[in-house]
Amino acid sequence: MKKKYTLLCLLLAVCVISAGMPTLAWQLQIDTGQPVCLWPDGWYTSDLSNYKTEKGINAFAVSPGKTGNYAMKILSKSDKKASRIFTRIFGLDPEGSYTVSCYVKGDIENIGGNGLGLLILDHENRGQSNSLAHAYTKKTGVWTLLSLTLSGNIPTNGNVVIALDSPQISDSESVLWDDVNLEGKTLNGGFEEVSTLGPATFEIPEDSPNLLALAGSFEDDSLWHKYNPSNEIINPMISFPENCGRNGSRAAAIHYETSFKTNYNAIDPYCSIKVPVSPNSKYLLTGYCKMASGTLGVPRVKVEFYKDMTKYSSQGTSLITGALGEVSEWKQFYQVIDTMPNCNVLAILPRLYFNTGTAFFDDFALYQLESFGETILSTDSVYLYPDNKAFTASLSVIDDTVTGRCVDFSLWYGKEKLAEETGISLTDTKVDCRFSSDSMLSKKGSAYSAEFTLKCTVYKDDQVQETYQTPIYMYDRPKNLPQSGIYQKNGMDFYPYFCYSVPQESYSTVKAAGMNTVQVTFETEAGLATTMAKVREADLMAMIYIHLDGESLISEDNVNIIKSIIKTYQNDPNVLGYLLLDEPFDKLPYFTCIETLSKAYKLIRDIDKMHPVMLNDNRDASFTDSAKFCDILLTDPYPAKKDDKVGYVLQQTDKLRQAAKVQQKTFYPILQAFRYYDMLPDSALLWDMVRASIHMGATGIGYYRYCNADGESPLSQTALWPSIQEISKELPILYESNIDLGEGVKRGNAMVYSIPSLSAATLYEVSFIYENTDSTADIICGLGTAEEIEAAVLNQYVIPTSGNINLYFYGVDHGADTVLIVGDTGGTGKITALTLHEVRPHLFKEQQGTDYMIHYSGIYKPTLLMNGTYVEGIRELLSLEILKKEAVATPIAVHGGKTVYSYVPATGSLSLPIPAALGTFQSMVWEMSLSPCISKK
């Protein structure tokens, strides 16, 4: 007999009643040895930004403390000597006097320099020799007290940095720090408040086998795939050597060295295995890891969720275990995993992150702990706006034995039934029901919010089998974010142009560049108050990052702190909104994440009626879930690893748009402005990413990040900064140039859109992504009338490959009957991310040494046919002189006293003088059209 389990997640939009595991169980004890200590809040290495890097040291390893269980442990790695670690203190009284102290113990033979040091630095000027006060010791082997007084030289802004200095440590040496104290200020200097991966005991059901029993020991390496992350080729970074296993002979060895970067284009090598699992279930993954001597990389285990063995789940995402710390000997780790609806396969990927060396993995095991239910009741919206006309309720069944069942859906306000749909046949594993929100709106009336209940009853042969229910809410929109999706500041349209990880001393620089918003983090309420004062001083807006650290949101202390912060800033005109968990489904198990996000959204919106809640999700697979629990949905489409970089930005932003569209939410992309996978965007790519995002309908643009990766300059000192300044000036025009296509109507293999306000004197650009399934296809694109769609074909293009396409034409004004038609005459390809925008000539860049202004975008790829062979990458051959001679110049506008010309080839080919060395020129295919706009000075 199986016991029924019920998962009732308040605000989850999921109600589960199902057959669970038997009550018989056995205990599995996870013995990690000493717990692995992760990053304590407030402590940083090297760059003092919010991005935590190791830079040659292994900080925060667990060691017995002087007075508690933990101390900060610093170890040198290879030829990189251990260095300083910091915490930041904001808001000291410049006229006050403070005592700073700590204990230090070094396992060091010869201490270099001044010794082990405790330093106070000016936060605004924290160079090596700019200490406000310092104390050093060269004692070793015993706990030594360092103490100093800070008085008379405190900066006027009250912001200082405490630095723990551990110079010149050899590979075999280490330093322990503990009980760091600044009089009157909390530092987490005892290092007791840390995230740990410690010993644990789990109840494993008797009938839950180890799903990795055959593969987890790596004795049969044929079950594991040796992939390169970038292109999935077999490569020598992955091996399963003999005589290195924990129990058996084999283990997985993940190796990376710098030379592989060029040869294999992979920084984070991994092997992988896929395991069939059940949806809506909780699993325990455990295994062992150790690292070879001198390894600088970080061993981690990634888990991905799939719908089946070959196709990535549209509802899956990925998560990563915490860093495993120093693992010179075999150390056990574990991860609790929730499988979401439609997840039938887990991919398990042991990896080596971020740096060189070798990590060994062995003895993986995967057990199912419990099932959340075979039946799931869900909705596409949990928090509706009054202007949401309807919502969809869904009942999903894991098994397909549904013959003879039927379903009743009903919507309730308290004990009053508002609407129902009865007798719906459950002929598949999912059934949907669409409810109008009119009855909800009538009950809500003028109230700010109202709670409702969705119920679902399953019948078979007129007998009730199960009943499910879940809450659903209607809230007014945040006052600053109307239905248009354009943020309102003082009653005016406001388009956020924002940057992540900006230190306070750079706020004025960011403002001068034309950006208007910064992401703000905090460690204490007092620290946030100080930061917000700096935000107001710089006349910026703040995206306050409410970091809800997993389960800690449930704790009353954390909830009270969040409530206090929201109450403090609910009417602050310099607050743009509140950011919830960053990349949430990478941080928490699926159902825990859903519940946490839902609680956080309700907590904030119940207090603050003005500011929106924002959420950054890095996985398109979970966009639909994330959109339920925010007002503004963000994503970070970093294109570093993609060949078609702008195409990737378009694709991800389009997926963001589609997820947000269901619930009428606003969306902002966060664009790559830092070095990632050895790629820092150039100015042309930055412009193209911004244009692509706005063309997709984004009403805000952000960059990650201002403080660049370790060893690099801040964003303001890179070659991107001039473009960031230029873009800020042109953003209003870019926003205005977008044309809302609305809902298209399918006609044959094309889509038809009504666009009644085009001008015959204006050049327009149609952008879309084309996924081709044949070697060639004919794309049609043009303007016409609603009555004569066949006459709408203005241009026909041969597209030999997939990619993002940009086509140009002049407006044809047929008044209210004007239509745009875009399609594939072959009917085999797929067109997505379709946008239309007016070409604004003054946005194009001036080319030095010419009499013209021209803009070439990196997403356009003309292809030459030379001696029967297509040759790409010849854009530099299409000089201005060639265009002036071979194309017809047509004046299209006057801007700033300058006549603007368009040079458009009349056909898809044009004769060009090609250097003889390239061969005989035959024709040119405009695979991805060059921008034809040139401004004459």
Rosetta blueprint (number, residue, H / E / L):
1 M L
2 K L
3 K L
4 K E
5 Y E
6 T E
7 L E
8 L E
9 C L
10 L L
11 L L
12 L L
13 A L
14 V L
15 C E
16 V E
17 I E
18 S E
19 A E
20 G L
21 M L
22 P L
23 T L
24 L L
25 A E
26 W E
27 Q E
28 L E
29 Q E
30 I E
31 D L
32 T L
33 G L
34 Q L
35 P L
36 V E
37 C E
38 L L
39 W L
40 P L
41 D L
42 G L
43 W E
44 Y E
45 T E
46 S L
47 D L
48 L L
49 S L
50 N L
51 Y L
52 K L
53 T L
54 E L
55 K L
56 G L
57 I E
58 N L
59 A L
60 F L
61 A L
62 V L
63 S L
64 P L
65 G L
66 K L
67 T L
68 G L
69 N L
70 Y L
71 A L
72 M E
73 K E
74 I E
75 L E
76 S E
77 K E
78 S L
79 D L
80 K E
81 K L
82 A L
83 S L
84 R L
85 I E
86 F E
87 T E
88 R E
89 I E
90 F L
91 G L
92 L L
93 D L
94 P L
95 E L
96 G L
97 S E
98 Y E
99 T E
100 V E
101 S E
102 C E
103 Y E
104 V E
105 K E
106 G E
107 D E
108 I L
109 E L
110 N L
111 I L
112 G L
113 G L
114 N L
115 G L
116 L E
117 G E
118 L E
119 L E
120 I E
121 L E
122 D E
123 H L
124 E L
125 N E
126 R L
127 G L
128 Q L
129 S L
130 N L
131 S E
132 L E
133 A E
134 H E
135 A E
136 Y E
137 T E
138 K L
139 K L
140 T L
141 G L
142 V L
143 W L
144 T E
145 L E
146 L E
147 S E
148 L E
149 T E
150 L E
151 S E
152 G L
153 N L
154 I L
155 P L
156 T L
157 N L
158 G L
159 N L
160 V E
161 V E
162 I E
163 A E
164 L E
165 D E
166 S L
167 P L
168 Q L
169 I L
170 S L
171 D L
172 S L
173 E L
174 S E
175 V E
176 L E
177 W E
178 D E
179 D E
180 V E
181 N E
182 L E
183 E L
184 G L
185 K E
186 T L
187 L L
188 N L
189 G L
190 G L
191 F L
192 E L
193 E L
194 V L
195 S L
196 T E
197 L E
198 G L
199 P L
200 A E
201 T E
202 F E
203 E E
204 I E
205 P E
206 E L
207 D L
208 S L
209 P L
210 N L
211 L L
212 L L
213 A L
214 L L
215 A L
216 G L
217 S L
218 F L
219 E L
220 D L
221 D H
222 S H
223 L H
224 W L
225 H E
226 K E
227 Y E
228 N L
229 P L
230 S L
231 N L
232 E L
233 I L
234 I L
235 N L
236 P L
237 M L
238 I E
239 S E
240 F L
241 P L
242 E L
243 N L
244 C L
245 G L
246 R L
247 N L
248 G L
249 S L
250 R L
251 A L
252 A E
253 A E
254 I E
255 H E
256 Y E
257 E L
258 T L
259 S L
260 F H
261 K H
262 T H
263 N H
264 Y H
265 N L
266 A L
267 I L
268 D L
269 P L
270 Y E
271 C E
272 S E
273 I E
274 K E
275 V E
276 P E
277 V L
278 S L
279 P L
280 N L
281 S E
282 K E
283 Y E
284 L E
285 L E
286 T E
287 G E
288 Y E
289 C E
290 K E
291 M E
292 A L
293 S L
294 G L
295 T L
296 L L
297 G L
298 V E
299 P E
300 R E
301 V E
302 K E
303 V E
304 E E
305 F E
306 Y E
307 K L
308 D L
309 M L
310 T L
311 K L
312 Y E
313 S L
314 S L
315 Q L
316 G L
317 T L
318 S E
319 L E
320 I E
321 T L
322 G L
323 A L
324 L L
325 G L
326 E L
327 V L
328 S L
329 E L
330 W L
331 K E
332 Q E
333 F E
334 Y E
335 Q E
336 V E
337 I E
338 D E
339 T E
340 M L
341 P L
342 N L
343 C L
344 N L
345 V E
346 L E
347 A E
348 I E
349 L E
350 P E
351 R E
352 L E
353 Y E
354 F L
355 N L
356 T L
357 G E
358 T E
359 A E
360 F E
361 F E
362 D E
363 D E
364 F E
365 A E
366 L E
367 Y E
368 Q E
369 L E
370 E E
371 S E
372 F L
373 G L
374 E L
375 T E
376 I E
377 L E
378 S E
379 T E
380 D L
381 S L
382 V L
383 Y E
384 L E
385 Y L
386 P L
387 D L
388 N L
389 K L
390 A E
391 F E
392 T E
393 A E
394 S E
395 L E
396 S E
397 V E
398 I L
399 D L
400 D L
401 T L
402 V L
403 T L
404 G L
405 R E
406 C E
407 V E
408 D E
409 F E
410 S E
411 L E
412 W E
413 Y E
414 G L
415 K L
416 E E
417 K E
418 L E
419 A E
420 E E
421 E E
422 T E
423 G E
424 I E
425 S E
426 L L
427 T L
428 D L
429 T L
430 K E
431 V E
432 D E
433 C E
434 R E
435 F E
436 S E
437 S L
438 D H
439 S H
440 M H
441 L H
442 S H
443 K H
444 K H
445 G L
446 S L
447 A L
448 Y L
449 S E
450 A E
451 E E
452 F E
453 T E
454 L E
455 K E
456 C E
457 T E
458 V E
459 Y E
460 K E
461 D L
462 D L
463 Q E
464 V E
465 Q E
466 E E
467 T E
468 Y E
469 Q E
470 T E
471 P E
472 I E
473 Y E
474 M E
475 Y E
476 D L
477 R L
478 P L
479 K L
480 N L
481 L L
482 P L
483 Q L
484 S L
485 G L
486 I L
487 Y E
488 Q E
489 K E
490 N L
491 G L
492 M E
493 D E
494 F E
495 Y L
496 P L
497 Y E
498 F E
499 C E
500 Y L
501 S L
502 V L
503 P L
504 Q H
505 E H
506 S H
507 Y H
508 S H
509 T H
510 V H
511 K H
512 A H
513 A L
514 G L
515 M L
516 N L
517 T E
518 V E
519 Q E
520 V E
521 T L
522 F L
523 E L
524 T L
525 E H
526 A H
527 G H
528 L H
529 A H
530 T H
531 T H
532 M H
533 A H
534 K H
535 V H
536 R H
537 E H
538 A L
539 D L
540 L L
541 M E
542 A E
543 M E
544 I E
545 Y E
546 I L
547 H L
548 L L
549 D L
550 G H
551 E H
552 S H
553 L H
554 I H
555 S L
556 E H
557 D H
558 N H
559 V H
560 N H
561 I H
562 I H
563 K H
564 S H
565 I H
566 I H
567 K H
568 T H
569 Y H
570 Q L
571 N L
572 D L
573 P L
574 N L
575 V E
576 L E
577 G E
578 Y E
579 L E
580 L E
581 L E
582 D E
583 E L
584 P H
585 F H
586 D H
587 K L
588 L L
589 P L
590 Y H
591 F H
592 T H
593 C H
594 I H
595 E H
596 T H
597 L H
598 S H
599 K H
600 A H
601 Y H
602 K H
603 L H
604 I H
605 R H
606 D H
607 I H
608 D L
609 K L
610 M L
611 H L
612 P L
613 V E
614 M E
615 L E
616 N E
617 D L
618 N L
619 R L
620 D H
621 A H
622 S H
623 F H
624 T H
625 D H
626 S H
627 A H
628 K H
629 F H
630 C L
631 D L
632 I E
633 L E
634 L E
635 T E
636 D L
637 P L
638 Y L
639 P L
640 A L
641 K L
642 K L
643 D L
644 D L
645 K H
646 V H
647 G H
648 Y H
649 V H
650 L H
651 Q H
652 Q H
653 T H
654 D H
655 K H
656 L H
657 R H
658 Q H
659 A H
660 A H
661 K H
662 V H
663 Q L
664 Q L
665 K L
666 T E
667 F E
668 Y E
669 P E
670 I E
671 L E
672 Q E
673 A L
674 F L
675 R L
676 Y E
677 Y L
678 D L
679 M E
680 L L
681 P L
682 D L
683 S H
684 A H
685 L H
686 L H
687 W H
688 D H
689 M H
690 V H
691 R H
692 A H
693 S H
694 I H
695 H H
696 M L
697 G L
698 A L
699 T L
700 G L
701 I E
702 G E
703 Y E
704 Y E
705 R L
706 Y L
707 C L
708 N L
709 A L
710 D L
711 G L
712 E L
713 S L
714 P L
715 L H
716 S H
717 Q H
718 T L
719 A L
720 L L
721 W H
722 P H
723 S H
724 I H
725 Q H
726 E H
727 I H
728 S H
729 K H
730 E H
731 L H
732 P H
733 I H
734 L H
735 Y H
736 E H
737 S H
738 N E
739 I E
740 D L
741 L L
742 G L
743 E L
744 G L
745 V E
746 K E
747 R E
748 G L
749 N L
750 A E
751 M E
752 V E
753 Y E
754 S E
755 I L
756 P L
757 S L
758 L L
759 S L
760 A L
761 A L
762 T L
763 L E
764 Y E
765 E E
766 V E
767 S E
768 F E
769 I E
770 Y E
771 E E
772 N L
773 T L
774 D L
775 S L
776 T L
777 A L
778 D E
779 I E
780 I E
781 C E
782 G E
783 L E
784 G E
785 T E
786 A L
787 E L
788 E L
789 I H
790 E H
791 A H
792 A H
793 V L
794 L L
795 N E
796 Q E
797 Y E
798 V E
799 I L
800 P L
801 T L
802 S L
803 G E
804 N E
805 I E
806 N E
807 L E
808 Y E
809 F E
810 Y E
811 G L
812 V L
813 D L
814 H L
815 G H
816 A H
817 D H
818 T E
819 V E
820 L E
821 I E
822 V E
823 G E
824 D E
825 T L
826 G L
827 G L
828 T L
829 G L
830 K E
831 I E
832 T E
833 A E
834 L E
835 T E
836 L E
837 H E
838 E E
839 V L
840 R L
841 P H
842 H H
843 L H
844 F L
845 K L
846 E E
847 Q L
848 Q L
849 G L
850 T L
851 D L
852 Y E
853 M E
854 I E
855 H L
856 Y L
857 S L
858 G L
859 I L
860 Y L
861 K L
862 P L
863 T E
864 L E
865 L E
866 M E
867 N L
868 G L
869 T E
870 Y E
871 V E
872 E L
873 G L
874 I L
875 R H
876 E H
877 L H
878 L L
879 S L
880 L H
881 E H
882 I H
883 L H
884 K H
885 K H
886 E H
887 A L
888 V L
889 A E
890 T E
891 P E
892 I E
893 A E
894 V E
895 H E
896 G L
897 G L
898 K E
899 T E
900 V E
901 Y E
902 S E
903 Y E
904 V L
905 P L
906 A L
907 T L
908 G L
909 S L
910 L L
911 S L
912 L L
913 P L
914 I L
915 P L
916 A H
917 A H
918 L H
919 G L
920 T L
921 F E
922 Q E
923 S E
924 M E
925 V E
926 W L
927 E L
928 M L
929 S L
930 L L
931 S L
932 P L
933 C E
934 I E
935 S E
936 K E
937 K L
